[in-house]
Amino acid sequence: MKKENAEEIIDYVVTEAKERFSNWKYESYSNLDKIFIPRGYEQGGFAASIFFGLLEKKKIATVNCLGSILESYTGEKKYSRNEKGSLESSFYYDMKNGLYNVYGKKFYRCVDEFLNKSLGNPGGWFWVKLWQMLICCRHLKEDYRSSFKFYLKKKYCEFKNIPNISDRDFCNIDSDDWERFKKEAPPWEELYGIGENVFDFIVGDIKEFKFNEDSFKLDAANMHFLNVTGISKLLRIQSRDSIIGFLKELNLKHQYSVREINTGIYTYCSETERENYGFCRDRKKCEECGVNEICEKNFRSF
C-alpha cells in the first residue's frame, strides 16, 4: 500500500459518505448533561436510548434523580449478579418495595417495562450497565452538583491548576490541549463503567467543542476498514494516537478534519450502516466501490 493510494481511498470514502453523515444530529453543549446517561451506557448491546425514553416518561431521566436512588445504599460498590442481576434479586426486590425512595420505585418500573414489553435488546451487560449507571450518577450527585458538565470542567481546571473556566473558554479548548488533558488526567476514571472510547462518544458530537475537529474514536468499523484496505500496513503502531497522526499528514483532495474522516469511514463500512453503504464487508459490494482497484481487499482474515 502506497501513501498516495491511502489518500485516494480515504478521500473517496469520506466524500461518498458525507451526504449521509452531514445530516446526522449534532448535540449542543447545553444538552451535555442530558445526553450523558444514554450515551454513556450505550454499551454491550444495551439499547440505552430506548431505556432513557422510559426514564423520561417517569420524569427521572436526570443525574440528580438517578443519583438519589442509592443515597441510602450501604452495600458493595462492585456489581454482584446474585444481588443485582434480575428483577427477582434482593436489590430490585428492595427497590420495588420502596427502600430506595420514589425514584427507585419508578426506576424499577422502567426496567420491568423495558424487559416485559421487549422494547429493546438488553444485551449481555444489561444488569451491569444499570448498576454502573446508578453508581456513577450517585457520585456525580454527591460530589459534582449532579452535573457531568460541571464534573468535566472541574477536572480540566484541576489539570490546569486554575480556579474555574467559563463555558466559552471551555468550548474553545484546542485539540492539542485537550489530548494532553486526557493523557495526563484521564477524565473518565471516576465515571463508573465508562472508558475512553465511550467518553469520546459522549463528547464527540458536541458542536461547540473546538477540540472535536481532531477527535477520533478507534472503533471496530474503523479498524476493519484500515485492515481490509491495507492502509493499516502504513502504520507502525495501530493505536489511536498513531492513526490520528497519520491522518493529519495525509494530503487529501478535500480538506476534511480528523473527525470527518473518522465519521466517514464509520458510515462507509460499519455494520450499523450496512443497509445504506456496507462496504468493506464482502467482495460483491467491492464492485460498486470507486477505489476497488487500489484497495488490497484483505478479506481472508475476516
C-alpha positions in Angstrom: 0.0 0.0 0.0 1.4 3.4 -1.0 0.6 6.5 0.9 -0.9 8.1 -2.3 -3.3 5.2 -2.6 -4.3 5.6 1.0 -5.0 9.2 0.4 -7.1 8.5 -2.6 -9.1 5.7 -0.8 -9.8 7.8 2.3 -10.8 10.9 0.3 -13.2 8.9 -1.8 -14.8 7.1 1.1 -15.4 10.3 3.1 -16.7 12.1 0.1 -19.1 9.3 -0.7 -20.4 9.1 2.8 -20.5 12.9 3.6 -24.1 13.4 2.4 -25.2 10.8 4.8 -23.3 11.8 7.9 -23.7 15.5 7.3 -27.4 15.0 8.2 -26.7 13.3 11.5 -27.8 15.3 14.5 -25.0 17.1 16.4 -25.6 17.9 20.0 -25.5 21.2 21.8 -23.2 21.9 24.7 -26.3 22.9 26.6 -27.6 19.3 26.4 -24.4 17.7 27.6 -25.9 16.7 31.0 -28.9 15.2 29.3 -27.0 13.0 26.8 -24.6 11.8 29.3 -26.8 8.9 30.6 -28.0 7.4 27.2 -24.6 7.8 25.5 -22.5 6.8 28.5 -24.3 3.4 28.8 -25.0 2.6 25.2 -22.7 -0.4 25.5 -22.7 -4.2 25.2 -25.9 -4.3 23.1 -27.9 -2.4 25.7 -30.4 -0.1 23.9 -29.8 2.7 26.5 -31.5 5.4 24.4 -34.8 3.4 24.5 -34.5 2.8 28.2 -33.7 6.5 28.7 -37.0 7.3 27.0 -38.8 5.3 29.7 -36.9 7.3 32.4 -38.1 10.5 30.7 -41.7 9.3 30.8 -41.3 8.7 34.6 -39.6 12.1 34.9 -36.5 10.7 36.4 -34.1 11.0 33.4 -31.6 13.2 35.2 -28.4 12.6 37.1 -30.0 14.1 40.1 -32.9 11.7 40.2 -30.9 8.6 39.4 -28.2 9.7 41.8 -30.7 9.9 44.6 -31.7 6.2 44.3 -28.6 4.9 46.1 -28.5 7.6 48.8 -29.3 5.0 51.5 -27.4 2.2 49.9 -24.5 0.9 52.1 -23.5 -2.3 50.3 -20.7 -3.1 48.0 -19.9 -0.8 45.1 -18.9 -3.7 42.9 -21.6 -5.4 40.8 -22.9 -8.7 42.1 -25.0 -10.8 39.7 -26.7 -12.7 42.6 -27.8 -9.4 44.3 -28.4 -7.2 41.3 -28.8 -9.4 38.2 -32.5 -9.7 37.8 -35.8 -8.2 38.9 -36.1 -11.0 41.4 -32.8 -10.2 43.0 -32.6 -8.8 46.5 -31.6 -5.3 45.3 -34.5 -4.9 42.9 -36.9 -6.5 45.4 -36.0 -3.8 47.9 -36.2 -1.2 45.1 -39.7 -2.3 44.2 -40.8 -2.1 47.8 -39.6 1.4 48.3 -36.3 1.0 50.1 -34.6 3.3 47.6 -37.3 6.1 47.6 -39.8 7.0 45.0 -37.1 7.4 42.3 -36.1 3.8 42.9 -39.7 2.6 42.5 -40.0 4.4 39.2 -36.7 3.0 38.1 -37.9 -0.5 38.8 -41.0 0.1 36.8 -38.9 1.3 33.8 -36.7 -1.9 34.0 -39.8 -4.0 34.2 -41.5 -2.3 31.3 -38.3 -2.4 29.1 -38.0 -6.2 29.7 -41.6 -7.4 29.7 -42.7 -5.3 26.7 -39.5 -6.2 24.8 -38.9 -2.5 23.9 -35.2 -3.1 23.2 -32.4 -5.6 23.3 -31.0 -5.7 26.8 -27.8 -7.3 25.6 -25.4 -9.3 27.7 -24.4 -6.5 30.0 -27.8 -5.0 30.8 -27.8 -5.5 34.6 -24.1 -4.4 34.9 -24.8 -1.2 32.9 -27.8 -0.4 35.0 -25.8 -0.8 38.2 -22.9 1.3 36.9 -25.3 4.0 35.8 -26.7 4.3 39.3 -23.3 4.3 41.0 -22.0 6.9 38.6 -25.0 9.2 38.9 -24.7 9.0 42.7 -21.1 10.0 42.5 -21.9 13.0 40.3 -24.8 14.0 42.5 -22.8 13.8 45.7 -19.5 15.4 44.5 -20.3 17.3 41.3 -23.6 19.1 41.7 -25.5 16.3 39.7 -23.8 17.6 36.5 -21.5 15.8 34.1 -20.7 19.3 32.6 -19.6 20.6 36.0 -17.6 17.4 36.6 -15.8 17.8 33.2 -15.0 21.5 33.8 -13.8 20.7 37.3 -11.4 18.0 36.2 -10.0 20.3 33.5 -9.5 23.1 36.0 -7.6 20.7 38.3 -5.4 19.7 35.4 -4.6 23.3 34.5 -4.4 24.3 38.2 -6.9 27.2 37.6 -9.9 28.1 39.9 -12.6 28.0 37.2 -13.3 28.3 33.5 -16.1 29.9 31.5 -18.3 27.8 29.2 -17.0 29.9 26.3 -13.3 29.2 27.1 -14.1 25.5 27.8 -15.7 25.1 24.4 -12.7 26.7 22.8 -10.1 24.4 24.2 -7.9 23.3 21.2 -7.3 19.7 20.3 -3.6 19.5 21.5 -4.5 20.8 25.0 -7.5 18.5 25.2 -5.4 15.5 24.3 -2.8 16.4 27.0 -5.6 16.7 29.5 -6.9 13.2 28.5 -3.5 11.6 28.7 -2.3 13.2 31.9 -5.6 13.3 33.8 -8.0 10.8 32.1 -11.4 12.3 32.9 -13.3 9.0 32.6 -11.5 7.4 35.5 -14.1 8.5 38.1 -17.0 7.6 35.8 -18.0 4.1 36.8 -18.4 1.9 33.7 -17.1 4.4 31.2 -13.8 4.1 29.4 -12.0 6.3 26.8 -13.9 5.3 23.7 -17.3 5.8 25.4 -16.1 9.1 26.9 -15.2 10.2 23.4 -18.7 9.1 22.2 -20.3 11.3 24.8 -18.4 14.5 24.0 -17.6 13.8 20.3 -20.8 15.2 18.8 -20.9 18.4 20.8 -20.9 21.0 18.0 -19.4 23.8 20.1 -16.3 21.9 21.2 -13.4 23.1 19.1 -11.3 20.1 20.1 -13.7 17.8 18.3 -12.2 18.7 15.0 -9.4 16.3 15.7 -11.4 13.8 17.8 -11.2 10.1 16.7 -13.0 7.1 18.0 -11.0 3.9 17.4 -13.9 1.6 16.9 -14.2 -1.8 15.2 -15.5 -0.3 12.0 -12.5 2.0 11.5 -10.0 -0.8 12.3 -11.8 -3.1 9.9 -11.6 -0.5 7.2 -7.9 0.1 7.7 -7.1 -3.7 7.7 -9.2 -4.6 4.7 -8.0 -1.8 2.5 -4.4 -2.4 3.6 -3.9 1.1 4.9 -3.0 -0.3 8.3 0.3 -1.5 6.8 1.4 2.1 6.7 1.0 2.4 10.5 3.9 1.2 12.6 1.6 1.1 15.7 -2.1 0.6 15.3 -3.0 2.9 18.2 -5.4 5.8 18.4 -2.6 8.4 18.6 -0.7 6.9 15.7 -3.8 6.8 13.5 -4.6 10.4 14.3 -1.0 11.5 13.5 -1.2 9.5 10.2 -4.5 11.1 9.1 -3.2 14.6 9.8 -0.3 14.1 7.5 -2.4 13.0 4.5 -2.7 15.2 1.5 -6.4 14.8 0.6 -8.2 16.5 -2.3 -10.7 17.8 0.2 -9.9 19.5 3.5 -11.5 17.0 5.9 -11.0 17.2 9.6 -9.9 14.0 11.5 -13.4 13.9 12.9 -15.0 13.9 9.4 -12.6 11.2 8.3 -13.5 9.1 11.4 -17.2 9.6 10.8 -16.9 9.0 7.0 -15.1 5.7 7.4 -17.6 4.5 10.0 -20.5 5.4 7.8 -19.0 3.7 4.8 -18.2 0.3 6.3 -19.9 -0.1 9.7 -22.4 -2.9 10.4 -24.8 -0.2 11.6 -24.8 1.5 8.2 -24.8 -1.8 6.2 -28.2 -1.0 4.7 -27.1 2.3 3.3 -23.4 1.5 2.5 -22.0 -1.7 3.9 -18.7 -1.5 2.0 -15.5 -3.5 3.0 -17.7 -6.3 4.2 -17.9 -8.6 1.2 -16.3 -8.9 -2.2 -19.6 -8.4 -4.2 -20.0 -4.9 -2.7 -16.5 -4.0 -3.8 -17.6 -3.9 -7.4 -19.6 -0.8 -6.6 -16.7 1.0 -4.9 -14.8 3.6 -6.9 -11.4 2.8 -5.4 -11.6 -1.0 -5.6 -8.6 -1.2 -7.9 -6.2 0.3 -5.4 -7.7 -1.4 -2.3 -5.9 -4.6 -1.1 -9.2 -6.3 -0.2 -7.8 -8.3 2.7 -10.9 -10.2 3.5 -9.2 -13.5 4.3 -8.5 -12.5 7.9 -12.2 -11.7 8.5 
